[in-house]
Amino acid sequence: MNFSYWEHKTWLSAIDFTIVGSGIVGLNCALYLKERFPKAKILILEKGMLPQGASTKNAGFACFGSISEVLSDLDSHTEEEVVSLVKKRLDGINLLRSNLGDTAIGYKNYGGHELFLTANKDLYEHCLDKINDVNSLLKPVFKADAFVATQNKFNFKKIKENYITHIFEGQINTGAMMQSLLAKAHQKGVLILNNTNVKAFATTANSVAVETSNFTLQTKKLIVTTNGFAAELLQEKVKPARAQVLVTTPIPNLHIKGTFHLDEGYYYFRNIDDRVLFGGGRNLDFKAEETTVFGQTKIVQQKLEDILRETILPNTPFKIDKKWSGIMGVGSQKKPIIKEVEPNVYCGVRLGGMGIAIGSLVGKELADLVKW
């Protein structure tokens, strides 16, 4: 590209840390690096006009895992691992709230409710039976019983008579959160270049050459925080997982308030600005949703509208206002990958759909790991 002397000197030379991805993890990592190394020159490269992936496209759940998710995790993780996972989610949300403030991120604690379809009788009874056990397991994290059975006060249809509610779960305004993080990064002197796709990198003894869609630069350290897109640059075991989301037009006198999980967490919805935001359905075709391509599919969109009509808003006319998708990073384990992948190259990826809950903490742990 036709860079001037000033452009090259200001943005593209003498770079100490280059971060790939301006999402929750990347921005937090940059801010904590600035705390550790105030004089460091930090550059974030973002391939989108806005942060791509999931950071600006998620549902805004400040969640710790529904009871069926916790029980499912206990089938593939030890009790100690599950407690550690949940504690990281709590610590991460507390860190986010502390860093930005509840007003700036629109945090509300309305509780998180898991609904059980009438057909899922066995799962419902299993979760009810295990409430005390799960509460006991997680008591060291929450210092109180987190899960309680509550009545169907929002009058959803085709579900069992009770929800299982996580009383500490909340919701945030995703756009406000990211705007606050971006403003804080700019205020601290972090440089951000958008519409710049990192295509490859090569390490040398003391630096890393980074090839982008627009230019090549040298940096002392490279940090990859692209989560669902990690496999495009790294060999780490991270699979993309597309999540399709929609939001209704405003609904007069909307009675729904809180965050809701349905069908073992594969569907999720909440209230926002007198609307219902609803997403999920990748379990209908896991292979098709294992993609880094944004978009919608007929099978998922039809199912979302069917559930809206039959279960969530059975007696309320509604219209769909917007549809979008985000790309998460998942794997066989829920623990995120935070490590040095080769000399001077680090990553913080595989957030498992828990970016809001653990993104701030992953960014901090990544910044603490980096050597300079």
VMD Tcl script that draws the C-alpha trace (Angstrom):
set ca {
  {0.00 0.00 0.00}
  {1.01 3.63 -0.46}
  {2.08 4.45 3.12}
  {3.64 7.79 3.95}
  {6.63 8.16 6.26}
  {4.26 9.38 8.99}
  {1.86 6.45 8.60}
  {4.65 3.88 8.69}
  {6.40 5.47 11.67}
  {3.21 5.95 13.70}
  {1.42 2.66 13.09}
  {3.69 0.06 11.50}
  {7.18 0.35 12.99}
  {8.84 -0.40 16.35}
  {5.90 -2.54 17.48}
  {6.30 -4.42 20.73}
  {3.04 -6.40 20.80}
  {0.76 -7.20 17.87}
  {-2.61 -8.70 18.78}
  {-4.75 -10.43 16.17}
  {-8.44 -9.76 16.89}
  {-10.13 -6.81 18.58}
  {-12.74 -8.83 20.46}
  {-13.17 -9.25 24.20}
  {-9.96 -11.22 24.68}
  {-7.80 -9.08 22.40}
  {-8.87 -5.76 23.91}
  {-8.51 -7.00 27.49}
  {-5.10 -8.46 26.69}
  {-3.99 -5.09 25.26}
  {-5.25 -3.20 28.33}
  {-3.47 -5.52 30.76}
  {-0.28 -5.39 28.71}
  {-0.45 -1.60 28.98}
  {-0.70 -1.96 32.76}
  {2.39 -4.20 32.81}
  {4.37 -2.28 30.21}
  {3.12 1.34 30.01}
  {5.70 2.35 27.40}
  {5.05 -0.58 25.07}
  {3.71 0.03 21.58}
  {0.66 -2.22 21.11}
  {-1.09 -2.74 17.79}
  {-4.33 -4.66 17.29}
  {-5.15 -5.98 13.82}
  {-8.84 -6.62 13.14}
  {-10.05 -8.13 9.89}
  {-13.55 -6.66 10.15}
  {-14.97 -3.15 10.16}
  {-16.18 -4.08 13.67}
  {-14.85 -6.95 15.81}
  {-15.69 -10.16 13.95}
  {-16.39 -13.57 15.44}
  {-18.70 -13.45 18.42}
  {-17.74 -10.46 20.58}
  {-20.27 -8.09 19.01}
  {-22.68 -10.78 17.82}
  {-23.48 -12.78 20.96}
  {-26.69 -12.78 22.98}
  {-25.30 -10.86 25.94}
  {-25.60 -13.61 28.56}
  {-23.54 -13.17 31.73}
  {-23.92 -16.84 32.55}
  {-22.17 -19.64 34.39}
  {-23.79 -22.71 32.84}
  {-27.34 -24.03 33.22}
  {-27.89 -27.06 35.44}
  {-28.13 -29.47 32.49}
  {-24.86 -28.05 31.12}
  {-23.13 -28.53 34.46}
  {-24.40 -32.11 34.66}
  {-23.29 -32.75 31.08}
  {-19.84 -31.37 31.86}
  {-19.59 -33.74 34.82}
  {-19.84 -36.63 32.34}
  {-16.63 -35.54 30.59}
  {-14.77 -33.59 33.30}
  {-13.86 -34.25 36.91}
  {-15.74 -32.45 39.69}
  {-12.65 -30.35 40.35}
  {-12.48 -29.33 36.67}
  {-16.16 -28.36 36.60}
  {-15.84 -26.28 39.76}
  {-12.77 -24.59 38.26}
  {-14.65 -23.84 35.01}
  {-17.59 -22.28 36.86}
  {-15.28 -20.29 39.13}
  {-13.46 -18.86 36.10}
  {-16.82 -17.74 34.67}
  {-17.75 -15.99 37.92}
  {-14.30 -14.41 38.26}
  {-14.42 -13.30 34.62}
  {-17.83 -11.64 34.93}
  {-16.79 -9.94 38.16}
  {-13.63 -8.69 36.42}
  {-15.67 -7.34 33.48}
  {-18.06 -5.55 35.82}
  {-15.21 -4.14 37.88}
  {-13.25 -2.93 34.84}
  {-16.10 -1.20 33.02}
  {-18.89 -0.73 35.57}
  {-22.43 -2.11 35.46}
  {-23.92 1.03 33.91}
  {-21.45 1.04 31.01}
  {-22.20 -2.56 30.08}
  {-25.93 -2.51 30.88}
  {-25.63 -5.29 33.44}
  {-28.88 -6.60 34.92}
  {-29.31 -9.54 37.29}
  {-32.71 -10.93 36.34}
  {-31.70 -14.56 36.83}
  {-31.18 -17.28 34.26}
  {-33.87 -19.89 33.71}
  {-33.58 -23.30 32.10}
  {-36.79 -24.49 30.45}
  {-37.53 -28.14 29.71}
  {-39.69 -29.17 26.79}
  {-42.57 -31.48 27.65}
  {-40.89 -34.22 25.65}
  {-37.72 -33.93 27.76}
  {-39.28 -35.49 30.87}
  {-36.26 -37.63 31.75}
  {-33.82 -34.71 31.54}
  {-36.17 -32.52 33.59}
  {-36.53 -35.09 36.36}
  {-32.79 -35.81 36.33}
  {-31.98 -32.11 36.77}
  {-34.57 -31.69 39.54}
  {-33.14 -34.74 41.30}
  {-29.60 -33.32 41.12}
  {-30.26 -29.73 42.26}
  {-29.00 -30.33 45.79}
  {-25.92 -32.19 44.59}
  {-24.97 -29.45 42.11}
  {-25.63 -26.71 44.66}
  {-23.37 -28.49 47.14}
  {-20.66 -28.91 44.51}
  {-20.76 -25.22 43.56}
  {-21.31 -23.78 47.06}
  {-17.58 -22.89 47.37}
  {-17.94 -20.75 44.21}
  {-21.21 -18.91 44.86}
  {-21.29 -19.12 48.69}
  {-24.99 -19.95 48.41}
  {-27.37 -22.26 46.56}
  {-27.27 -21.14 42.93}
  {-30.10 -23.28 41.49}
  {-33.75 -23.27 42.54}
  {-36.94 -24.60 40.98}
  {-39.36 -21.81 40.04}
  {-42.84 -21.75 38.55}
  {-43.56 -20.94 34.90}
  {-44.43 -17.31 35.64}
  {-43.91 -16.14 32.03}
  {-46.51 -18.62 30.75}
  {-44.38 -20.36 28.14}
  {-46.07 -23.30 26.44}
  {-45.07 -26.91 25.75}
  {-42.66 -26.99 28.67}
  {-42.59 -28.68 32.08}
  {-44.27 -26.85 34.95}
  {-41.07 -25.51 36.56}
  {-37.92 -23.76 35.42}
  {-34.61 -24.44 37.11}
  {-33.30 -20.96 37.79}
  {-29.72 -19.82 38.37}
  {-30.31 -16.88 40.66}
  {-26.93 -15.24 39.99}
  {-27.14 -15.19 36.20}
  {-27.41 -11.83 34.46}
  {-27.42 -10.10 31.09}
  {-25.48 -7.25 29.49}
  {-25.65 -4.94 26.49}
  {-23.01 -6.44 24.20}
  {-22.64 -3.35 22.01}
  {-22.18 -1.05 24.99}
  {-19.61 -3.39 26.51}
  {-17.52 -3.51 23.34}
  {-17.81 0.24 22.79}
  {-16.54 0.81 26.34}
  {-13.63 -1.58 25.83}
  {-12.68 0.07 22.54}
  {-12.85 3.54 24.08}
  {-10.67 2.44 26.99}
  {-8.12 0.89 24.63}
  {-7.92 4.08 22.55}
  {-7.62 6.18 25.70}
  {-4.67 4.05 26.85}
  {-2.89 4.52 23.53}
  {-3.54 1.12 21.99}
  {-3.48 1.30 18.17}
  {-6.22 -0.52 16.25}
  {-6.28 -1.12 12.50}
  {-9.53 -2.49 11.07}
  {-10.15 -4.25 7.75}
  {-6.75 -5.91 8.06}
  {-6.72 -9.69 7.76}
  {-3.66 -11.53 9.10}
  {-2.81 -14.26 6.59}
  {0.40 -15.78 7.99}
  {3.35 -15.22 10.29}
  {6.97 -16.38 10.52}
  {9.18 -16.30 13.60}
  {12.82 -15.26 13.74}
  {15.20 -15.23 16.69}
  {13.91 -12.00 18.20}
  {10.78 -11.03 16.31}
  {7.80 -12.18 14.26}
  {7.06 -11.21 10.65}
  {3.30 -10.75 10.20}
  {1.79 -10.87 6.72}
  {-1.58 -9.17 6.34}
  {-3.95 -8.46 3.47}
  {-2.53 -4.91 3.32}
  {1.12 -5.03 4.42}
  {3.84 -6.98 6.25}
  {5.23 -5.82 9.56}
  {7.73 -6.87 12.21}
  {6.72 -7.21 15.85}
  {8.52 -8.41 18.97}
  {5.55 -10.50 20.12}
  {2.47 -11.83 18.31}
  {-0.71 -12.70 20.22}
  {-3.59 -14.52 18.52}
  {-7.06 -14.01 20.05}
  {-9.28 -14.93 17.11}
  {-11.10 -17.78 18.93}
  {-13.37 -19.41 16.32}
  {-10.98 -18.45 13.51}
  {-7.87 -19.71 15.35}
  {-7.34 -22.68 13.02}
  {-6.64 -20.28 10.16}
  {-3.34 -19.32 11.85}
  {-2.61 -21.99 14.47}
  {-2.49 -25.76 14.84}
  {-4.49 -25.68 18.08}
  {-7.58 -27.89 18.38}
  {-10.27 -25.26 18.00}
  {-13.36 -25.81 15.87}
  {-15.56 -22.97 14.65}
  {-19.18 -23.10 15.75}
  {-21.65 -20.76 14.09}
  {-24.52 -19.43 16.18}
  {-27.56 -18.01 14.38}
  {-29.48 -15.26 16.17}
  {-32.57 -13.15 15.53}
  {-34.40 -10.36 17.29}
  {-38.05 -9.34 17.07}
  {-39.46 -5.88 16.57}
  {-40.61 -4.19 19.83}
  {-43.51 -6.03 21.49}
  {-45.94 -3.89 23.52}
  {-46.11 -4.88 27.19}
  {-43.51 -7.62 26.80}
  {-43.73 -9.67 29.98}
  {-40.51 -11.70 29.57}
  {-37.54 -10.65 31.69}
  {-34.32 -12.64 32.17}
  {-32.07 -15.02 30.30}
  {-33.43 -18.40 29.27}
  {-31.90 -21.70 28.19}
  {-33.84 -24.39 26.34}
  {-33.07 -27.92 25.13}
  {-29.80 -28.38 27.07}
  {-28.64 -24.88 26.17}
  {-28.78 -25.33 22.40}
  {-31.41 -22.57 22.33}
  {-31.29 -19.37 24.35}
  {-33.34 -16.20 24.52}
  {-33.75 -13.01 26.54}
  {-35.49 -9.67 26.69}
  {-33.81 -6.56 25.26}
  {-35.46 -3.17 24.57}
  {-39.01 -4.66 24.65}
  {-37.89 -7.30 22.14}
  {-37.07 -10.99 22.31}
  {-33.58 -11.94 21.19}
  {-33.39 -15.64 20.33}
  {-30.55 -17.82 19.07}
  {-29.24 -21.34 18.76}
  {-30.15 -24.47 16.86}
  {-26.70 -25.61 15.73}
  {-27.56 -29.05 17.12}
  {-29.93 -29.44 14.17}
  {-26.90 -29.82 11.88}
  {-23.57 -29.68 13.72}
  {-21.52 -30.22 10.58}
  {-23.14 -27.36 8.68}
  {-22.60 -25.01 11.63}
  {-18.92 -25.98 11.97}
  {-18.00 -23.10 9.68}
  {-16.33 -19.70 9.65}
  {-18.85 -18.42 7.10}
  {-21.43 -16.00 8.47}
  {-25.02 -16.58 7.39}
  {-28.31 -18.33 8.07}
  {-29.76 -21.69 7.12}
  {-33.39 -22.49 6.44}
  {-33.53 -25.40 8.91}
  {-32.31 -23.30 11.85}
  {-34.30 -20.18 11.04}
  {-37.50 -22.16 10.67}
  {-36.93 -23.89 14.00}
  {-36.25 -20.59 15.77}
  {-39.47 -19.10 14.45}
  {-41.43 -22.25 15.33}
  {-40.22 -22.17 18.94}
  {-40.95 -18.45 19.17}
  {-44.48 -19.01 17.94}
  {-45.29 -22.19 19.85}
  {-43.38 -21.85 23.14}
  {-42.01 -18.37 23.86}
  {-44.70 -16.07 22.40}
  {-47.65 -18.44 21.84}
  {-50.37 -15.81 22.16}
  {-48.44 -12.76 20.97}
  {-48.08 -11.57 17.37}
  {-44.46 -10.81 16.48}
  {-42.25 -9.86 13.56}
  {-38.57 -10.59 13.00}
  {-36.52 -7.41 12.79}
  {-32.92 -8.60 12.27}
  {-31.01 -11.84 11.76}
  {-27.27 -12.43 12.11}
  {-24.71 -15.03 13.09}
  {-21.52 -15.21 15.15}
  {-18.61 -17.64 15.14}
  {-17.58 -19.25 18.43}
  {-14.54 -21.41 19.14}
  {-15.17 -24.83 20.72}
  {-13.40 -28.11 21.36}
  {-13.56 -31.39 23.24}
  {-12.61 -29.61 26.46}
  {-14.22 -26.50 27.94}
  {-10.95 -25.08 29.28}
  {-9.64 -22.25 27.07}
  {-6.22 -22.55 25.42}
  {-3.87 -19.92 26.85}
  {-0.24 -20.59 26.00}
  {2.92 -19.77 24.09}
  {2.58 -21.74 20.86}
  {6.12 -21.04 19.64}
  {8.83 -18.53 20.54}
  {7.33 -15.01 20.73}
  {3.87 -16.23 19.62}
  {1.00 -16.66 22.07}
  {-2.71 -17.45 21.90}
  {-5.89 -17.14 23.96}
  {-8.60 -19.10 22.15}
  {-11.34 -21.78 22.48}
  {-13.72 -19.92 24.78}
  {-16.49 -22.49 24.25}
  {-19.35 -20.00 23.88}
  {-18.49 -18.34 27.20}
  {-16.75 -15.24 25.86}
  {-18.61 -12.73 28.00}
  {-18.07 -14.80 31.12}
  {-14.38 -15.57 30.68}
  {-13.12 -13.16 27.99}
  {-11.80 -10.55 30.42}
  {-10.04 -13.19 32.50}
  {-8.54 -14.94 29.46}
  {-7.22 -11.58 28.26}
  {-5.63 -10.91 31.65}
  {-4.10 -14.38 31.95}
  {-2.73 -14.06 28.43}
  {-1.15 -10.67 29.18}
  {0.37 -12.09 32.38}
  {1.87 -14.99 30.41}
  {3.59 -12.87 27.77}
  {7.29 -12.21 28.33}
  {8.98 -8.98 27.23}
}
mol new
graphics top color blue
foreach p $ca { graphics top sphere $p radius 0.5 }
foreach p [lrange $ca 0 end-1] q [lrange $ca 1 end] { graphics top cylinder $p $q radius 0.2 }
display resetview
